[in-house]
Amino acid sequence: MLARKLSEIKTRIRELEARYHREPQSVSLLAVSKGQSLENIQEVLAAGQYQFGENYLQEALLKMEALQHPQLEWHFIGTIQSNKTRPIARFSWVHTVCDAKIAARLNDQRPPSWPPLNICFEVNISHEPSKSGLTTLGEVIALARTCQSLPHLRLRGLMAIPAWRSSLAEQRAECRKLYDMQQALIQQGFELDTLSIGMTEDMEAAIAEGSTVVRVGKGIFGERPK
């Protein structure tokens, strides 16, 4: 059942790439597996999904220890606490960097023999008080310049969870804000290739506006267990 849902989501992504004149295979799928059992993740892994996003560190570490596969890639997409950066620095990707102190700790605690840690800056693109993240282009540029001096980090792009909007046009307008911010950074000379935006409900708007990573949980696994 989960393999079928995964296939449907991947087909939907390919259809949206074509509809909005995106390059084929330019949008990747990150399966959000927080709260999911090892059995569910194994089923999706066996169906060919290798990138998984986790929000809760302790839960993620147990899964990372239990599941081994040469192509398996773990992305941390939760809030980062400064006293937990050491294990987070061992992920493949971190999507939620929004603080210079956190960036420095991740850099210092990344095993030096490993490739640089791929990071995205979290942007509070809709300026919601309940969400963390950078809010202005100036803040984003300043942190990007700080990360240029951190050799064990590789800034790949930006991530956001836009405020929910009911219409496709309104969703696209929110997603466009992040795309425009990324383009402004590229014009400043930063080499970015990742726009992590779009989930089950707003995936179409995100792909229409340049997303390269969509983070899908419910569309693959169904409603998360309580």
Phi and psi restraints in degrees (value plus and minus 20) as a CYANA .aco file:
   2 LEU   PHI     -86.7   -46.7
   2 LEU   PSI     -56.0   -16.0
   3 ALA   PHI     -82.1   -42.1
   3 ALA   PSI     -57.4   -17.4
   4 ARG   PHI     -86.7   -46.7
   4 ARG   PSI     -64.2   -24.2
   5 LYS   PHI     -82.6   -42.6
   5 LYS   PSI     -60.5   -20.5
   6 LEU   PHI     -80.6   -40.6
   6 LEU   PSI     -65.0   -25.0
   7 SER   PHI     -81.8   -41.8
   7 SER   PSI     -59.5   -19.5
   8 GLU   PHI     -84.6   -44.6
   8 GLU   PSI     -61.2   -21.2
   9 ILE   PHI     -85.2   -45.2
   9 ILE   PSI     -63.8   -23.8
  10 LYS   PHI     -84.4   -44.4
  10 LYS   PSI     -58.6   -18.6
  11 THR   PHI     -83.5   -43.5
  11 THR   PSI     -61.7   -21.7
  12 ARG   PHI     -81.4   -41.4
  12 ARG   PSI     -61.8   -21.8
  13 ILE   PHI     -81.2   -41.2
  13 ILE   PSI     -65.4   -25.4
  14 ARG   PHI     -83.2   -43.2
  14 ARG   PSI     -58.7   -18.7
  15 GLU   PHI     -83.9   -43.9
  15 GLU   PSI     -61.1   -21.1
  16 LEU   PHI     -90.4   -50.4
  16 LEU   PSI     -56.0   -16.0
  17 GLU   PHI     -76.2   -36.2
  17 GLU   PSI     -65.9   -25.9
  18 ALA   PHI     -87.1   -47.1
  18 ALA   PSI     -62.6   -22.6
  19 ARG   PHI     -81.3   -41.3
  19 ARG   PSI     -58.6   -18.6
  20 TYR   PHI    -124.6   -84.6
  20 TYR   PSI      -0.5    39.5
  21 HIS   PHI      38.9    78.9
  21 HIS   PSI      18.6    58.6
  22 ARG   PHI    -107.5   -67.5
  22 ARG   PSI     136.0   176.0
  23 GLU   PHI     -82.8   -42.8
  23 GLU   PSI     117.5   157.5
  24 PRO   PHI     -77.3   -37.3
  24 PRO   PSI     117.7   157.7
  25 GLN   PHI      47.0    87.0
  25 GLN   PSI      -0.9    39.1
  26 SER   PHI    -105.6   -65.6
  26 SER   PSI     -30.6     9.4
  27 VAL   PHI    -133.1   -93.1
  27 VAL   PSI     103.0   143.0
  28 SER   PHI    -121.7   -81.7
  28 SER   PSI     137.9   177.9
  29 LEU   PHI    -126.1   -86.1
  29 LEU   PSI     105.7   145.7
  30 LEU   PHI    -127.8   -87.8
  30 LEU   PSI      94.5   134.5
  31 ALA   PHI    -100.8   -60.8
  31 ALA   PSI      97.2   137.2
  32 VAL   PHI    -104.3   -64.3
  32 VAL   PSI      90.3   130.3
  33 SER   PHI    -129.3   -89.3
  33 SER   PSI      -5.0    35.0
  34 LYS   PHI     -81.3   -41.3
  34 LYS   PSI     117.1   157.1
  35 GLY   PHI      57.8    97.8
  35 GLY   PSI     -21.5    18.5
  36 GLN   PHI    -113.2   -73.2
  36 GLN   PSI     129.6   169.6
  37 SER   PHI     -93.7   -53.7
  37 SER   PSI     140.0   180.0
  38 LEU   PHI     -78.5   -38.5
  38 LEU   PSI     -56.9   -16.9
  39 GLU   PHI     -83.4   -43.4
  39 GLU   PSI     -62.0   -22.0
  40 ASN   PHI     -84.2   -44.2
  40 ASN   PSI     -63.4   -23.4
  41 ILE   PHI     -85.4   -45.4
  41 ILE   PSI     -61.0   -21.0
  42 GLN   PHI     -81.4   -41.4
  42 GLN   PSI     -58.1   -18.1
  43 GLU   PHI     -84.2   -44.2
  43 GLU   PSI     -62.7   -22.7
  44 VAL   PHI     -90.8   -50.8
  44 VAL   PSI     -58.3   -18.3
  45 LEU   PHI     -80.9   -40.9
  45 LEU   PSI     -63.6   -23.6
  46 ALA   PHI     -84.6   -44.6
  46 ALA   PSI     -44.1    -4.1
  47 ALA   PHI    -105.7   -65.7
  47 ALA   PSI     -17.5    22.5
  48 GLY   PHI      83.0   123.0
  48 GLY   PSI      -5.7    34.3
  49 GLN   PHI    -118.8   -78.8
  49 GLN   PSI     101.7   141.7
  50 TYR   PHI    -134.6   -94.6
  50 TYR   PSI     -30.2     9.8
  51 GLN   PHI    -126.9   -86.9
  51 GLN   PSI     102.7   142.7
  52 PHE   PHI    -148.0  -108.0
  52 PHE   PSI     119.3   159.3
  53 GLY   PHI    -129.2   -89.2
  53 GLY   PSI     113.2   153.2
  54 GLU   PHI    -146.7  -106.7
  54 GLU   PSI     120.2   160.2
  55 ASN   PHI    -117.6   -77.6
  55 ASN   PSI     -51.6   -11.6
  56 TYR   PHI    -130.7   -90.7
  56 TYR   PSI      99.9   139.9
  57 LEU   PHI     -81.5   -41.5
  57 LEU   PSI     -71.1   -31.1
  58 GLN   PHI     -81.8   -41.8
  58 GLN   PSI     -61.3   -21.3
  59 GLU   PHI     -81.9   -41.9
  59 GLU   PSI     -63.2   -23.2
  60 ALA   PHI     -83.5   -43.5
  60 ALA   PSI     -61.3   -21.3
  61 LEU   PHI     -83.6   -43.6
  61 LEU   PSI     -57.6   -17.6
  62 LEU   PHI     -83.5   -43.5
  62 LEU   PSI     -61.6   -21.6
  63 LYS   PHI     -87.5   -47.5
  63 LYS   PSI     -60.5   -20.5
  64 MET   PHI     -83.9   -43.9
  64 MET   PSI     -54.7   -14.7
  65 GLU   PHI     -93.6   -53.6
  65 GLU   PSI     -56.8   -16.8
  66 ALA   PHI    -100.2   -60.2
  66 ALA   PSI     -49.8    -9.8
  67 LEU   PHI    -128.8   -88.8
  67 LEU   PSI     103.6   143.6
  68 GLN   PHI    -147.6  -107.6
  68 GLN   PSI     107.5   147.5
  69 HIS   PHI    -178.7  -138.7
  69 HIS   PSI     116.1   156.1
  70 PRO   PHI     -81.2   -41.2
  70 PRO   PSI     -44.0    -4.0
  71 GLN   PHI    -121.2   -81.2
  71 GLN   PSI     -21.1    18.9
  72 LEU   PHI     -88.4   -48.4
  72 LEU   PSI     113.3   153.3
  73 GLU   PHI    -152.1  -112.1
  73 GLU   PSI     103.4   143.4
  74 TRP   PHI    -124.8   -84.8
  74 TRP   PSI     109.9   149.9
  75 HIS   PHI    -134.6   -94.6
  75 HIS   PSI     109.0   149.0
  76 PHE   PHI    -111.0   -71.0
  76 PHE   PSI     102.7   142.7
  77 ILE   PHI    -145.2  -105.2
  77 ILE   PSI      -2.8    37.2
  78 GLY   PHI    -122.7   -82.7
  78 GLY   PSI     157.8   197.8
  79 THR   PHI     -86.4   -46.4
  79 THR   PSI     117.2   157.2
  80 ILE   PHI    -118.9   -78.9
  80 ILE   PSI     101.9   141.9
  81 GLN   PHI    -114.4   -74.4
  81 GLN   PSI     118.0   158.0
  82 SER   PHI     -82.4   -42.4
  82 SER   PSI     -47.1    -7.1
  83 ASN   PHI    -104.0   -64.0
  83 ASN   PSI     -16.1    23.9
  84 LYS   PHI    -143.5  -103.5
  84 LYS   PSI      -1.5    38.5
  85 THR   PHI     -92.2   -52.2
  85 THR   PSI     -47.4    -7.4
  86 ARG   PHI     -80.1   -40.1
  86 ARG   PSI     -72.3   -32.3
  87 PRO   PHI     -88.8   -48.8
  87 PRO   PSI     -51.4   -11.4
  88 ILE   PHI     -85.1   -45.1
  88 ILE   PSI     -50.8   -10.8
  89 ALA   PHI     -86.1   -46.1
  89 ALA   PSI     -27.9    12.1
  90 ARG   PHI    -118.8   -78.8
  90 ARG   PSI     -18.0    22.0
  91 PHE   PHI     -94.1   -54.1
  91 PHE   PSI     149.2   189.2
  92 SER   PHI     -97.8   -57.8
  92 SER   PSI     -58.5   -18.5
  93 TRP   PHI    -157.8  -117.8
  93 TRP   PSI     130.1   170.1
  94 VAL   PHI    -150.2  -110.2
  94 VAL   PSI     101.3   141.3
  95 HIS   PHI    -116.3   -76.3
  95 HIS   PSI     -22.9    17.1
  96 THR   PHI    -143.8  -103.8
  96 THR   PSI      15.6    55.6
  97 VAL   PHI    -100.5   -60.5
  97 VAL   PSI     107.3   147.3
  98 CYS   PHI    -168.6  -128.6
  98 CYS   PSI       4.4    44.4
  99 ASP   PHI    -171.5  -131.5
  99 ASP   PSI     115.6   155.6
 100 ALA   PHI     -85.7   -45.7
 100 ALA   PSI     -56.8   -16.8
 101 LYS   PHI     -84.3   -44.3
 101 LYS   PSI     -63.3   -23.3
 102 ILE   PHI     -83.3   -43.3
 102 ILE   PSI     -63.4   -23.4
 103 ALA   PHI     -79.3   -39.3
 103 ALA   PSI     -63.9   -23.9
 104 ALA   PHI     -83.9   -43.9
 104 ALA   PSI     -60.2   -20.2
 105 ARG   PHI     -86.6   -46.6
 105 ARG   PSI     -62.7   -22.7
 106 LEU   PHI     -81.4   -41.4
 106 LEU   PSI     -61.4   -21.4
 107 ASN   PHI     -81.6   -41.6
 107 ASN   PSI     -68.1   -28.1
 108 ASP   PHI     -88.4   -48.4
 108 ASP   PSI     -47.5    -7.5
 109 GLN   PHI    -121.1   -81.1
 109 GLN   PSI     -21.1    18.9
 110 ARG   PHI     -91.2   -51.2
 110 ARG   PSI     106.7   146.7
 111 PRO   PHI     -73.9   -33.9
 111 PRO   PSI     103.8   143.8
 112 PRO   PHI     -83.1   -43.1
 112 PRO   PSI     -42.1    -2.1
 113 SER   PHI    -103.3   -63.3
 113 SER   PSI     -27.7    12.3
 114 TRP   PHI    -107.6   -67.6
 114 TRP   PSI     140.4   180.4
 115 PRO   PHI     -82.6   -42.6
 115 PRO   PSI     138.6   178.6
 116 PRO   PHI     -75.5   -35.5
 116 PRO   PSI     126.4   166.4
 117 LEU   PHI     -93.2   -53.2
 117 LEU   PSI     104.8   144.8
 118 ASN   PHI     -94.1   -54.1
 118 ASN   PSI     107.3   147.3
 119 ILE   PHI    -151.0  -111.0
 119 ILE   PSI     132.6   172.6
 120 CYS   PHI    -142.5  -102.5
 120 CYS   PSI     128.7   168.7
 121 PHE   PHI    -106.2   -66.2
 121 PHE   PSI     113.2   153.2
 122 GLU   PHI    -102.9   -62.9
 122 GLU   PSI     107.7   147.7
 123 VAL   PHI    -137.8   -97.8
 123 VAL   PSI     108.5   148.5
 124 ASN   PHI    -104.6   -64.6
 124 ASN   PSI      57.8    97.8
 125 ILE   PHI     -88.1   -48.1
 125 ILE   PSI     -45.5    -5.5
 126 SER   PHI    -119.9   -79.9
 126 SER   PSI     -15.0    25.0
 127 HIS   PHI      35.3    75.3
 127 HIS   PSI      28.1    68.1
 128 GLU   PHI    -109.3   -69.3
 128 GLU   PSI     108.8   148.8
 129 PRO   PHI     -80.1   -40.1
 129 PRO   PSI     -46.6    -6.6
 130 SER   PHI    -101.3   -61.3
 130 SER   PSI     -27.2    12.8
 131 LYS   PHI    -134.3   -94.3
 131 LYS   PSI     128.2   168.2
 132 SER   PHI    -109.8   -69.8
 132 SER   PSI     150.7   190.7
 133 GLY   PHI     108.1   148.1
 133 GLY   PSI     142.2   182.2
 134 LEU   PHI     -89.6   -49.6
 134 LEU   PSI     131.1   171.1
 135 THR   PHI    -141.4  -101.4
 135 THR   PSI     -36.2     3.8
 136 THR   PHI    -146.6  -106.6
 136 THR   PSI     136.0   176.0
 137 LEU   PHI     -81.9   -41.9
 137 LEU   PSI     -57.0   -17.0
 138 GLY   PHI     -79.6   -39.6
 138 GLY   PSI     -62.5   -22.5
 139 GLU   PHI     -83.0   -43.0
 139 GLU   PSI     -61.8   -21.8
 140 VAL   PHI     -85.0   -45.0
 140 VAL   PSI     -64.6   -24.6
 141 ILE   PHI     -84.1   -44.1
 141 ILE   PSI     -60.9   -20.9
 142 ALA   PHI     -82.3   -42.3
 142 ALA   PSI     -63.2   -23.2
 143 LEU   PHI     -89.7   -49.7
 143 LEU   PSI     -56.1   -16.1
 144 ALA   PHI     -82.0   -42.0
 144 ALA   PSI     -60.0   -20.0
 145 ARG   PHI     -87.1   -47.1
 145 ARG   PSI     -57.2   -17.2
 146 THR   PHI     -80.7   -40.7
 146 THR   PSI     -63.1   -23.1
 147 CYS   PHI     -90.2   -50.2
 147 CYS   PSI     -37.6     2.4
 148 GLN   PHI     -82.5   -42.5
 148 GLN   PSI     -44.1    -4.1
 149 SER   PHI    -115.6   -75.6
 149 SER   PSI     -12.6    27.4
 150 LEU   PHI    -129.7   -89.7
 150 LEU   PSI      79.3   119.3
 151 PRO   PHI     -90.1   -50.1
 151 PRO   PSI     -38.1     1.9
 152 HIS   PHI    -116.3   -76.3
 152 HIS   PSI     -10.8    29.2
 153 LEU   PHI    -138.4   -98.4
 153 LEU   PSI     126.4   166.4
 154 ARG   PHI    -146.9  -106.9
 154 ARG   PSI      89.2   129.2
 155 LEU   PHI     -92.1   -52.1
 155 LEU   PSI      98.3   138.3
 156 ARG   PHI    -122.6   -82.6
 156 ARG   PSI     -48.3    -8.3
 157 GLY   PHI     149.3   189.3
 157 GLY   PSI    -171.7  -131.7
 158 LEU   PHI    -144.4  -104.4
 158 LEU   PSI     132.3   172.3
 159 MET   PHI    -151.9  -111.9
 159 MET   PSI     125.7   165.7
 160 ALA   PHI    -174.2  -134.2
 160 ALA   PSI     135.1   175.1
 161 ILE   PHI    -138.7   -98.7
 161 ILE   PSI      74.5   114.5
 162 PRO   PHI     -85.0   -45.0
 162 PRO   PSI     136.6   176.6
 163 ALA   PHI     -80.5   -40.5
 163 ALA   PSI     126.0   166.0
 164 TRP   PHI     -88.5   -48.5
 164 TRP   PSI     112.9   152.9
 165 ARG   PHI    -147.6  -107.6
 165 ARG   PSI     125.3   165.3
 166 SER   PHI    -101.0   -61.0
 166 SER   PSI     -49.2    -9.2
 167 SER   PHI    -123.0   -83.0
 167 SER   PSI     134.0   174.0
 168 LEU   PHI     -80.5   -40.5
 168 LEU   PSI     -60.8   -20.8
 169 ALA   PHI     -82.0   -42.0
 169 ALA   PSI     -63.2   -23.2
 170 GLU   PHI     -87.4   -47.4
 170 GLU   PSI     -59.4   -19.4
 171 GLN   PHI     -82.4   -42.4
 171 GLN   PSI     -62.5   -22.5
 172 ARG   PHI     -82.8   -42.8
 172 ARG   PSI     -57.9   -17.9
 173 ALA   PHI     -83.0   -43.0
 173 ALA   PSI     -58.6   -18.6
 174 GLU   PHI     -87.0   -47.0
 174 GLU   PSI     -66.3   -26.3
 175 CYS   PHI     -83.9   -43.9
 175 CYS   PSI     -54.1   -14.1
 176 ARG   PHI     -82.2   -42.2
 176 ARG   PSI     -50.6   -10.6
 177 LYS   PHI     -80.4   -40.4
 177 LYS   PSI     -61.4   -21.4
 178 LEU   PHI     -90.8   -50.8
 178 LEU   PSI     -60.6   -20.6
 179 TYR   PHI     -79.2   -39.2
 179 TYR   PSI     -65.2   -25.2
 180 ASP   PHI     -83.0   -43.0
 180 ASP   PSI     -57.5   -17.5
 181 MET   PHI     -86.1   -46.1
 181 MET   PSI     -61.4   -21.4
 182 GLN   PHI     -81.7   -41.7
 182 GLN   PSI     -63.4   -23.4
 183 GLN   PHI     -84.0   -44.0
 183 GLN   PSI     -55.7   -15.7
 184 ALA   PHI     -84.3   -44.3
 184 ALA   PSI     -58.2   -18.2
 185 LEU   PHI     -86.8   -46.8
 185 LEU   PSI     -61.2   -21.2
 186 ILE   PHI     -81.5   -41.5
 186 ILE   PSI     -59.4   -19.4
 187 GLN   PHI     -85.6   -45.6
 187 GLN   PSI     -43.7    -3.7
 188 GLN   PHI    -101.3   -61.3
 188 GLN   PSI     -22.6    17.4
 189 GLY   PHI      83.5   123.5
 189 GLY   PSI     -16.9    23.1
 190 PHE   PHI    -103.8   -63.8
 190 PHE   PSI     115.0   155.0
 191 GLU   PHI    -112.0   -72.0
 191 GLU   PSI      76.3   116.3
 192 LEU   PHI    -134.5   -94.5
 192 LEU   PSI     121.3   161.3
 193 ASP   PHI    -152.4  -112.4
 193 ASP   PSI     -13.7    26.3
 194 THR   PHI    -148.2  -108.2
 194 THR   PSI     111.4   151.4
 195 LEU   PHI    -147.8  -107.8
 195 LEU   PSI      82.0   122.0
 196 SER   PHI    -114.5   -74.5
 196 SER   PSI      72.8   112.8
 197 ILE   PHI    -173.5  -133.5
 197 ILE   PSI     124.0   164.0
 198 GLY   PHI      89.2   129.2
 198 GLY   PSI     110.2   150.2
 199 MET   PHI    -149.5  -109.5
 199 MET   PSI    -185.7  -145.7
 200 THR   PHI     -74.2   -34.2
 200 THR   PSI     -64.6   -24.6
 201 GLU   PHI    -101.7   -61.7
 201 GLU   PSI     -45.3    -5.3
 202 ASP   PHI    -144.1  -104.1
 202 ASP   PSI       5.3    45.3
 203 MET   PHI     -81.3   -41.3
 203 MET   PSI     -59.9   -19.9
 204 GLU   PHI     -82.3   -42.3
 204 GLU   PSI     -67.3   -27.3
 205 ALA   PHI     -81.3   -41.3
 205 ALA   PSI     -61.4   -21.4
 206 ALA   PHI     -84.4   -44.4
 206 ALA   PSI     -64.9   -24.9
 207 ILE   PHI     -86.6   -46.6
 207 ILE   PSI     -57.5   -17.5
 208 ALA   PHI     -80.8   -40.8
 208 ALA   PSI     -49.4    -9.4
 209 GLU   PHI    -126.9   -86.9
 209 GLU   PSI       1.0    41.0
 210 GLY   PHI      83.4   123.4
 210 GLY   PSI     -13.0    27.0
 211 SER   PHI     -77.3   -37.3
 211 SER   PSI     121.8   161.8
 212 THR   PHI    -132.6   -92.6
 212 THR   PSI     -32.3     7.7
 213 VAL   PHI    -157.7  -117.7
 213 VAL   PSI     100.8   140.8
 214 VAL   PHI    -126.6   -86.6
 214 VAL   PSI     118.1   158.1
 215 ARG   PHI    -127.2   -87.2
 215 ARG   PSI      87.0   127.0
 216 VAL   PHI    -140.7  -100.7
 216 VAL   PSI     102.8   142.8
 217 GLY   PHI    -132.7   -92.7
 217 GLY   PSI     -86.0   -46.0
 218 LYS   PHI     -79.6   -39.6
 218 LYS   PSI     -57.2   -17.2
 219 GLY   PHI     -84.2   -44.2
 219 GLY   PSI     -40.2    -0.2
 220 ILE   PHI    -122.8   -82.8
 220 ILE   PSI     -71.6   -31.6
 221 PHE   PHI    -115.1   -75.1
 221 PHE   PSI     -30.1     9.9
 222 GLY   PHI      61.9   101.9
 222 GLY   PSI    -190.9  -150.9
 223 GLU   PHI     -80.5   -40.5
 223 GLU   PSI     117.3   157.3
 224 ARG   PHI     -88.5   -48.5
 224 ARG   PSI     117.3   157.3
 225 PRO   PHI     -78.8   -38.8
 225 PRO   PSI     124.0   164.0
